[in-house]
Amino acid sequence: MKKVTGFSLVELMIVVAIVGMLAAIVVPTYGEYVQRGKIAEATSQLATMAVKLEQYFQDNRTYSGACAAGTTAPLPSGLQYFTLSCTSLTSATFTVQATGISAKGMGGFTYTIAPNNVKATTSVPAGWSANAACWVTRKDGSC
């Protein structure tokens, strides 16, 4: 009698089902992990801008006029996932905002920083929990 080698169709289907279940769990988790990695661009650039704005204030005794090219606190260029803007510059306060770029998968995220290191998450995409007291870095609203 000839010995048959190889896999049966049932064995092959079981393996395909297991791989499908693992993929259904891993792919969304990986996508969230990548998104969380992109958030670091916004938070690090906001923290850097806050330091530069404080330096500008020490030199000029006002925040007005900052965030412009040629100053000690220019807006950074070349960001991949967020755009930074100075939404409020007065003689005594500032607000810098990082807005996610939708085409890069970060639409809906908006982070801000103000004097005294006041951090806030002003908007998050659907499925994420907001937290106005800090920069949200996880879907559950934790910082």
N, C-alpha and C positions, 0 to 999 in steps of 0.2 A: 504494500500500500504506500502511496505517495503522501508525504507529510506536507500539509498546507501551511505556508507562512504568511505573515502579514496581519493586518487589522481587519476586524469585521466592521461592517457599516454601523452597527450599534455602538461599538467602542469609539469609532471616529465621531459619531454624533454626540456622545457624552463629552468628549474633549472639546468639541466646538461649543457646546452649551456652557461648559465651565469657563472657557476663554471669553465668551460673550458676557457672562455675568461679571467676571473680573473687569472687563473693559467698561461695563456700565457703571462700575463704582470708581474706577481709577481715572477715567477721562475727565469727568466734571471736577474731581478733586485736584487734578493736575492743572486744569484751567484756572481754578481759584488760586492755586499756589503761584502761578505765573502772574496773575493779576496783583496779588499781594506784593510780589517782587517789584512790579512797576510802580507801586505806591511809594516805594522808598525814594524814587526820583523826586517826587513832589515834596515829601517831608524834609529831605536833606537840603533841597534848594531853598525852601522856605526858611529853614533855620539859618542857612548861610546869608540869605537876604536880610534877616532880622539883625544879624551881627553887623553887616555892612551899613544898614540904616542907622544903627546906633553909633557907628563910627562917623557917619555923615553928620548926625546930630551933634556929636562932640565937636566936630570941626566948624559947623555952621550955626549951631543953636536953633535949628529948625529942620523939619523933615521936608518942607516944601522945596521942590526942585530936585529931589533925589529921584532915583529910578531912571535917570537919563544917561545916555552915553557921555563919557567924559567925566563923570562924577565918581566918587569912591563907592557908590552903590548903584551901578548900572544893572538893568535886568539881564539875567543870563540868556544866552542864545544857544541854540543847538539841542534843546531838550527834545526827547523823543515822544514822550507820552503825555506831557502836560504843557500848558502855556502859563506863564507867570505874568501878573499884572499888578500894578500898584493902584488899588481901587480908591484909596483915600490917603492923601498926604496933606497934613496941616502943619502948623508950626509946632504942635505938641503931640500929634499922634500919626500913626500910619496903619494901613492895612494892606497886606500883600496877599494875593489870592492865586492859588494854583487850580486851574480848571483842566479836567481830563479831556484828551482828544478822542472823540468818538471813533474815528477811523482806526485808531490804535487799540481799541478795546477798553478804553478808560472813560467813556462817556458817562456822565452822571456824577462823577467824583468832583467835589470842590472842597478845597482846604484853604484855611486862612491863618494868618499870624498877625498879631498886633503887639504894641509895646508891652513890656513886662512878661514876654513870652506867653501871651494868651493865645492858645491854639484852639482851633475849632474846625469841625467838619460840618460844612453848611449844607451839603447834599451828597447823597449816595445813590447808586442805581437800585432798581427794584431787586428785592431779595436780600439786600444788605440792611442792617440796623444802624440808624444814625446815632451820633453822640456829639452834642454840641460843645462838650467840655474838653475834647481832645481830638487827636487825629486818629480816626478809625482805620485800623489796618486789618481787621478780620470781619467776616460776614456777620458775626454775632454782635457787632458793635463795640468790641473791646479795642483797646488802644495799645 
